[in-house]
């Protein structure tokens, strides 16, 4: 079934590397809410681009498996603006609570009409800062000690 032909507005199209995806973010009030707490499962490598079955050497991004507490299932999300070196610097371990910058929920008719998730970057949730007031700058007297 071709949903856009039914008159449903699935959002604008966004080009990510070599493919175009319909963006569903406009129809979602809070894009993070449906997922609840997200925890890191694994890094699955790069999403490599192929043309006519031949790898081009280009990558759409880095693919992570994450666990969604609210959905009670594992999800795959592709990071479009991080290198493997930057990802390694985040130092993720299994079970770490994580958050993403610029989450984009997309719909693609390729591969059984599936929803795909993209984000620009991943970061660990700093549990020590949750619920705390922002750090106060040090006074000059403290710096002299």
C-alpha atoms as a printed R data frame, in Angstrom:
    type eleno elety resid chain resno      x      y      z
1   ATOM     1    CA   UNK     A     1  0.000  0.000  0.000
2   ATOM     2    CA   UNK     A     2  1.418  3.376 -0.983
3   ATOM     3    CA   UNK     A     3  0.475  5.620  1.936
4   ATOM     4    CA   UNK     A     4  1.358  8.970  0.273
5   ATOM     5    CA   UNK     A     5 -1.083  8.143 -2.555
6   ATOM     6    CA   UNK     A     6 -3.844  7.906  0.067
7   ATOM     7    CA   UNK     A     7 -3.330 11.566  0.857
8   ATOM     8    CA   UNK     A     8 -1.436 11.046  4.102
9   ATOM     9    CA   UNK     A     9  1.383 13.512  4.626
10  ATOM    10    CA   UNK     A    10  4.324 11.518  5.889
11  ATOM    11    CA   UNK     A    11  6.591 14.546  5.995
12  ATOM    12    CA   UNK     A    12  9.295 16.018  3.865
13  ATOM    13    CA   UNK     A    13 12.011 13.930  2.277
14  ATOM    14    CA   UNK     A    14 15.563 14.087  3.590
15  ATOM    15    CA   UNK     A    15 18.589 12.823  1.698
16  ATOM    16    CA   UNK     A    16 20.946 10.796  3.872
17  ATOM    17    CA   UNK     A    17 24.004  9.830  1.857
18  ATOM    18    CA   UNK     A    18 22.667  8.020 -1.220
19  ATOM    19    CA   UNK     A    19 18.989  7.579 -0.240
20  ATOM    20    CA   UNK     A    20 15.934  9.736  0.414
21  ATOM    21    CA   UNK     A    21 13.704  9.105  3.417
22  ATOM    22    CA   UNK     A    22 10.378 10.552  4.524
23  ATOM    23    CA   UNK     A    23 10.803 12.358  7.845
24  ATOM    24    CA   UNK     A    24  8.182 11.526 10.486
25  ATOM    25    CA   UNK     A    25  9.437 13.942 13.181
26  ATOM    26    CA   UNK     A    26  6.754 16.575 12.480
27  ATOM    27    CA   UNK     A    27  4.027 14.134 13.524
28  ATOM    28    CA   UNK     A    28  5.745 13.216 16.798
29  ATOM    29    CA   UNK     A    29  5.288 15.588 19.743
30  ATOM    30    CA   UNK     A    30  8.477 14.561 21.580
31  ATOM    31    CA   UNK     A    31 10.743 12.384 19.463
32  ATOM    32    CA   UNK     A    32 12.523 10.894 22.523
33  ATOM    33    CA   UNK     A    33  9.415 10.010 24.550
34  ATOM    34    CA   UNK     A    34  8.312  6.872 22.637
35  ATOM    35    CA   UNK     A    35 11.687  5.228 23.322
36  ATOM    36    CA   UNK     A    36 12.030  5.926 27.044
37  ATOM    37    CA   UNK     A    37 15.422  5.206 28.572
38  ATOM    38    CA   UNK     A    38 17.918  4.047 25.948
39  ATOM    39    CA   UNK     A    39 20.886  1.833 26.789
40  ATOM    40    CA   UNK     A    40 23.835  0.828 24.629
41  ATOM    41    CA   UNK     A    41 24.005 -2.753 23.369
42  ATOM    42    CA   UNK     A    42 26.679 -2.762 20.667
43  ATOM    43    CA   UNK     A    43 28.426 -1.028 17.797
44  ATOM    44    CA   UNK     A    44 27.614 -2.921 14.599
45  ATOM    45    CA   UNK     A    45 30.055 -1.240 12.200
46  ATOM    46    CA   UNK     A    46 29.502  1.139  9.320
47  ATOM    47    CA   UNK     A    47 26.457  1.223  7.043
48  ATOM    48    CA   UNK     A    48 28.369  0.950  3.773
49  ATOM    49    CA   UNK     A    49 26.992  2.230  0.478
50  ATOM    50    CA   UNK     A    50 26.858 -0.095 -2.518
51  ATOM    51    CA   UNK     A    51 26.033  0.702 -6.133
52  ATOM    52    CA   UNK     A    52 24.963 -2.205 -8.324
53  ATOM    53    CA   UNK     A    53 26.123 -4.592 -5.605
54  ATOM    54    CA   UNK     A    54 29.627 -3.094 -5.423
55  ATOM    55    CA   UNK     A    55 30.783 -1.259 -2.295
56  ATOM    56    CA   UNK     A    56 31.760  2.346 -3.035
57  ATOM    57    CA   UNK     A    57 33.895  2.875  0.071
58  ATOM    58    CA   UNK     A    58 31.428  5.473  1.370
59  ATOM    59    CA   UNK     A    59 29.415  5.122  4.554
60  ATOM    60    CA   UNK     A    60 25.954  6.357  5.564
61  ATOM    61    CA   UNK     A    61 27.110  6.305  9.169
62  ATOM    62    CA   UNK     A    62 27.890  4.176 12.194
63  ATOM    63    CA   UNK     A    63 25.267  1.639 13.257
64  ATOM    64    CA   UNK     A    64 24.448  1.074 16.932
65  ATOM    65    CA   UNK     A    65 22.107 -1.384 18.608
66  ATOM    66    CA   UNK     A    66 20.310  0.124 21.589
67  ATOM    67    CA   UNK     A    67 17.697 -1.122 24.018
68  ATOM    68    CA   UNK     A    68 14.497  0.894 24.431
69  ATOM    69    CA   UNK     A    69 12.985  0.595 27.898
70  ATOM    70    CA   UNK     A    70  9.573  1.868 26.760
71  ATOM    71    CA   UNK     A    71  9.337 -0.327 23.653
72  ATOM    72    CA   UNK     A    72 10.973 -3.307 25.376
73  ATOM    73    CA   UNK     A    73 12.987 -4.137 22.277
74  ATOM    74    CA   UNK     A    74 16.305 -3.527 20.592
75  ATOM    75    CA   UNK     A    75 16.518 -0.752 18.018
76  ATOM    76    CA   UNK     A    76 19.082  0.122 15.393
77  ATOM    77    CA   UNK     A    77 20.158  3.734 14.969
78  ATOM    78    CA   UNK     A    78 22.640  5.150 12.475
79  ATOM    79    CA   UNK     A    79 24.950  8.001 13.499
80  ATOM    80    CA   UNK     A    80 25.500 10.296 10.531
81  ATOM    81    CA   UNK     A    81 28.031 12.798 11.890
82  ATOM    82    CA   UNK     A    82 30.438 10.764 14.040
83  ATOM    83    CA   UNK     A    83 33.636  9.021 13.064
84  ATOM    84    CA   UNK     A    84 34.698  5.702 14.553
85  ATOM    85    CA   UNK     A    85 37.411  7.568 16.480
86  ATOM    86    CA   UNK     A    86 34.854  9.970 17.995
87  ATOM    87    CA   UNK     A    87 32.597  7.038 18.895
88  ATOM    88    CA   UNK     A    88 35.509  5.256 20.610
89  ATOM    89    CA   UNK     A    89 36.198  8.431 22.635
90  ATOM    90    CA   UNK     A    90 32.661  8.247 24.094
91  ATOM    91    CA   UNK     A    91 33.831  4.927 25.615
92  ATOM    92    CA   UNK     A    92 30.471  3.136 25.585
93  ATOM    93    CA   UNK     A    93 30.003 -0.133 27.448
94  ATOM    94    CA   UNK     A    94 27.079 -2.551 27.366
95  ATOM    95    CA   UNK     A    95 24.222 -1.166 29.453
96  ATOM    96    CA   UNK     A    96 25.379  2.470 29.508
97  ATOM    97    CA   UNK     A    97 22.458  4.897 29.399
98  ATOM    98    CA   UNK     A    98 22.775  7.029 26.275
99  ATOM    99    CA   UNK     A    99 21.168  9.956 24.509
100 ATOM   100    CA   UNK     A   100 21.326 11.176 20.942
101 ATOM   101    CA   UNK     A   101 21.601 14.561 19.271
102 ATOM   102    CA   UNK     A   102 19.194 15.394 16.445
103 ATOM   103    CA   UNK     A   103 17.156 12.165 16.287
104 ATOM   104    CA   UNK     A   104 15.387 11.743 12.954
105 ATOM   105    CA   UNK     A   105 12.630  9.143 12.523
106 ATOM   106    CA   UNK     A   106 12.240  8.122  8.884
107 ATOM   107    CA   UNK     A   107  9.990  5.918  6.801
108 ATOM   108    CA   UNK     A   108 11.255  4.007  3.789
109 ATOM   109    CA   UNK     A   109  9.244  1.869  1.397
110 ATOM   110    CA   UNK     A   110 12.351 -0.159  0.687
111 ATOM   111    CA   UNK     A   111 12.820 -3.296  2.805
112 ATOM   112    CA   UNK     A   112  9.215 -3.895  3.873
113 ATOM   113    CA   UNK     A   113  8.119 -0.321  4.646
114 ATOM   114    CA   UNK     A   114 10.273  0.078  7.705
115 ATOM   115    CA   UNK     A   115 10.977  2.862 10.139
116 ATOM   116    CA   UNK     A   116 14.655  3.827 10.356
117 ATOM   117    CA   UNK     A   117 16.302  5.936 13.033
118 ATOM   118    CA   UNK     A   118 19.145  8.368 12.490
119 ATOM   119    CA   UNK     A   119 20.977 10.758 14.812
120 ATOM   120    CA   UNK     A   120 23.948 13.019 14.411
121 ATOM   121    CA   UNK     A   121 25.808 11.949 17.577
122 ATOM   122    CA   UNK     A   122 25.578  9.749 20.682
123 ATOM   123    CA   UNK     A   123 26.616 10.605 24.230
124 ATOM   124    CA   UNK     A   124 26.538  8.913 27.614
125 ATOM   125    CA   UNK     A   125 23.976 10.169 30.094
126 ATOM   126    CA   UNK     A   126 25.918 11.576 33.041
127 ATOM   127    CA   UNK     A   127 23.997 10.149 35.993
128 ATOM   128    CA   UNK     A   128 25.825 12.396 38.468
129 ATOM   129    CA   UNK     A   129 24.380 15.526 36.839
130 ATOM   130    CA   UNK     A   130 20.765 14.342 36.625
131 ATOM   131    CA   UNK     A   131 18.697 16.513 38.963
132 ATOM   132    CA   UNK     A   132 21.655 18.589 40.139
133 ATOM   133    CA   UNK     A   133 22.063 22.331 39.777
134 ATOM   134    CA   UNK     A   134 24.583 23.443 37.161
135 ATOM   135    CA   UNK     A   135 28.162 23.715 38.377
136 ATOM   136    CA   UNK     A   136 29.050 27.112 39.779
137 ATOM   137    CA   UNK     A   137 32.214 28.717 38.388
138 ATOM   138    CA   UNK     A   138 35.173 28.696 40.750
139 ATOM   139    CA   UNK     A   139 35.997 31.959 42.414
140 ATOM   140    CA   UNK     A   140 39.432 33.468 41.863
141 ATOM   141    CA   UNK     A   141 40.337 32.677 45.486
142 ATOM   142    CA   UNK     A   142 39.714 28.950 44.896
143 ATOM   143    CA   UNK     A   143 41.930 29.051 41.790
144 ATOM   144    CA   UNK     A   144 44.845 30.521 43.813
145 ATOM   145    CA   UNK     A   145 44.812 27.691 46.385
